């Protein structure tokens, strides 16, 4: 292999890593032909760029200061409707809504290149990294929320996304209000770059929300007539058929990570920890997973449970935490995240990402998640989004009552 080929391959590799957006090391001849160059991240900031910065926002077209839109029940707000080639670089949203659980009642969708089946479909709060229709002051490289004090108590936050989202012929982003009350204030920015054309190897961004409530347990942990620890150790789970499914996708692409939200309803007696469920990832039609982990906290890059509770790191962390000690340790509502920015999981034909709900799937708890990935189009149809009443979080009092039932 020539040194020139090695260099080109290395530059292509750099484009897949870094901040997750392609770096197209086009020659000057290619650049003159009009190919879009899309360097990204601090390490690439000195490179010249092609394209033009654009924005779709909720600014007041009268020139006054009512820089927001309302969304009636059952209505859909179009927050971006873009023609041509480009790449969304940043989304900022904040919402004023008095309806409880509105962060799960409002649905964010994105459509690329005129498709009729969305590539993004998720309750809006979960998309930005916190489940259970809650907000939290946290950050990571691709997502964050900014809140505190009174706004946090009202479940209001500034929400930001920095996942790059390329498109060749157009992009359409919407927010649907599936609640029963009007959204009084939807503020938004959708910042994007406009190109002459998009490189053919650019994959499309996808995000999908799922929930299983409750998960199906492999044993009954309330049965105190047996030695539950010994019984759990005897359960064999090699094929992951009863695992919680985070993602199933068909096509060529790479998995970019997830957030996982757990409301722990079914602990073992005197043992509140909800973890030790192994992640299992099946690539290109495997019947047995080729990537198998060692425990829930291990996949999310922690250890020994979650002793620190809430924490924010660039690629992994806990964006919403319950108690780690006291009378009901690891009860309540949790959200954890792991984003494969530096280590995307590649697939050529398909991928299935799963995780056990407790060791050997012993827990019957509330699991929900958002998976993020890039792939070729067309994508496989998403499972139907659950209706609103099946998306809303369990009231805290009911959650704790269920926790104590087996603890």
BELVENVEN-V350704 format. One record per residue. N is the residue number from 1. PHI is phi in radians with two decimals (999 if undefined). Layout:
n=[N	N]
phi=[PHI	PHI]
//
This chain:
n=[1	2	3	4	5	6	7	8	9	10	11	12	13	14	15	16	17	18	19	20	21	22	23	24	25	26	27	28	29	30	31	32	33	34	35	36	37	38	39	40	41	42	43	44	45	46	47	48	49	50	51	52	53	54	55	56	57	58	59	60	61	62	63	64	65	66	67	68	69	70	71	72	73	74	75	76	77	78	79	80	81	82	83	84	85	86	87	88	89	90	91	92	93	94	95	96	97	98	99	100	101	102	103	104	105	106	107	108	109	110	111	112	113	114	115	116	117	118	119	120	121	122	123	124	125	126	127	128	129	130	131	132	133	134	135	136	137	138	139	140	141	142	143	144	145	146	147	148	149	150	151	152	153	154	155	156	157	158	159	160	161	162	163	164	165	166	167	168	169	170	171	172	173	174	175	176	177	178	179	180	181	182	183	184	185	186	187	188	189	190	191	192	193	194	195	196	197	198	199	200	201	202	203	204	205	206	207	208	209	210	211	212	213	214	215	216	217	218	219	220	221	222	223	224	225	226	227	228	229	230	231	232	233	234	235	236	237	238	239	240	241	242	243	244	245	246	247	248	249	250	251	252	253	254	255	256	257	258	259	260	261	262	263	264	265	266	267	268	269	270	271	272	273	274	275	276	277	278	279	280	281	282	283	284	285	286	287	288	289	290	291	292	293	294	295	296	297	298	299	300	301	302	303	304	305	306	307	308	309	310	311	312	313	314	315	316	317	318	319	320	321	322	323	324	325	326	327	328	329	330	331	332	333	334	335	336	337	338	339	340	341	342	343	344	345	346	347	348	349	350	351	352	353	354	355	356	357	358	359	360	361	362	363	364	365	366	367	368	369	370	371	372	373	374	375	376	377	378	379	380	381	382	383	384	385	386	387	388	389	390	391	392	393	394	395	396	397	398	399	400	401	402	403	404	405	406	407]
phi=[999	-1.26	-1.12	-1.12	-1.14	-1.02	-1.11	-1.08	-1.13	-1.16	-1.11	-1.07	-1.06	-1.02	-1.15	-1.34	-1.56	1.05	-1.55	1.62	-1.93	-1.17	-1.85	-1.69	-1.42	-1.30	-1.23	-1.09	-1.13	-1.12	-1.06	-1.11	-1.33	1.75	-1.21	-1.28	-1.83	-2.27	-1.15	-2.68	1.61	-1.04	-1.18	-1.89	-1.19	-1.39	-1.35	-1.14	-2.13	-1.94	2.19	-2.40	-1.36	-2.33	-2.63	-1.97	-2.50	-1.60	-1.06	-1.30	-1.18	-1.46	1.56	-1.56	-2.00	-1.52	-1.48	-2.73	-2.23	-1.72	-2.35	-1.25	-0.98	1.45	-1.63	-2.20	-1.68	-1.58	-1.66	-2.74	-2.45	-1.98	-1.88	1.60	-1.68	3.09	-2.66	-1.22	-1.89	-2.75	-2.18	-2.15	-2.47	-2.48	-2.40	-1.89	-2.61	-1.55	-1.40	-1.01	1.30	-1.08	-1.20	-1.82	-1.44	-1.54	-2.03	-1.63	-2.32	-2.40	-2.18	-1.89	1.00	1.39	-1.15	-1.73	-1.77	-1.13	-1.55	-2.22	-2.65	-2.82	-0.94	-1.17	-1.15	-1.07	-0.98	-1.51	1.87	-2.34	-1.62	1.12	1.01	-2.02	-2.07	-2.75	-1.48	-2.62	-2.57	-2.62	-1.08	-1.53	-2.50	-2.85	-2.27	-2.18	-2.80	2.73	1.05	-1.02	-1.02	-1.15	-1.10	-1.61	1.01	-2.06	-2.75	-1.39	-2.14	-2.24	-2.30	-2.09	-1.09	-1.26	-2.31	-1.42	-2.66	-1.73	-2.18	2.86	-2.53	-2.40	-2.04	-2.35	-2.23	-1.77	-1.64	-1.68	-1.50	-1.84	-2.12	-1.24	-1.36	-1.30	-2.51	-1.99	-1.82	-2.76	-2.18	-2.16	-1.66	-2.52	-1.91	-1.86	-2.14	-1.15	-2.76	-1.75	-1.03	-1.11	-1.50	-1.24	-1.46	-1.72	-1.37	-2.40	-2.61	-2.48	-1.77	-2.39	-2.64	-2.30	-2.49	-1.60	-1.20	-1.51	-1.41	-1.45	-2.47	-1.73	-1.26	-1.40	-1.38	-1.45	-1.34	-2.03	-1.42	-1.15	-1.10	-1.15	-1.12	-1.10	-1.15	-1.56	-1.32	-1.83	-2.41	-1.86	-1.70	1.17	-1.14	-1.79	-1.17	-1.25	-1.67	-1.54	-2.72	-2.30	-2.46	-2.18	2.29	-1.99	3.06	-2.61	-1.36	-1.87	2.06	-2.79	-2.02	-2.20	-1.96	-2.25	-1.95	-1.44	-1.86	-2.50	-1.31	-1.24	-0.98	1.10	-2.55	-1.42	-1.07	-1.65	-1.54	1.25	-1.37	-1.46	-1.37	-2.39	-2.10	-1.88	-2.03	0.98	1.44	-1.04	-1.54	-2.14	-1.20	-1.56	-2.04	-2.25	-1.72	-2.14	2.73	-0.98	-1.16	-1.22	-1.06	-1.54	1.19	-1.99	-2.83	0.97	1.30	-2.10	-1.12	-1.60	1.14	-1.03	-2.73	-2.12	-2.38	-1.01	-2.07	-2.75	2.87	-2.08	-1.57	-2.57	-2.31	-1.66	-1.28	-1.85	-2.56	1.49	-1.26	-2.36	-1.17	1.12	-1.46	1.37	-1.80	-2.29	-2.35	-2.20	-2.40	-2.54	-1.99	-1.53	-1.37	-1.54	-2.43	-1.05	-1.62	-1.46	-2.51	-1.71	-2.19	-2.90	-2.64	-2.35	-1.92	-2.36	-2.62	-1.21	-1.71	1.47	-1.05	0.99	1.10	-1.47	-1.68	-1.84	-2.15	-1.58	-2.02	-2.53	-2.83	-2.18	-1.76	-2.16	-2.77	-2.05	-2.80	-1.24	-1.83	-1.38	-1.59	-1.18	-0.99	-1.31	-1.02	-0.97	-1.13	-1.05	-1.11	-0.95	-1.14	-1.67	-1.75	-1.13	-1.23	-1.25	-0.94	-1.01	-1.13	-1.18	-1.06	-1.17	-1.06	-1.19	-1.05	-1.19	-1.05	-1.89	-1.32]
//
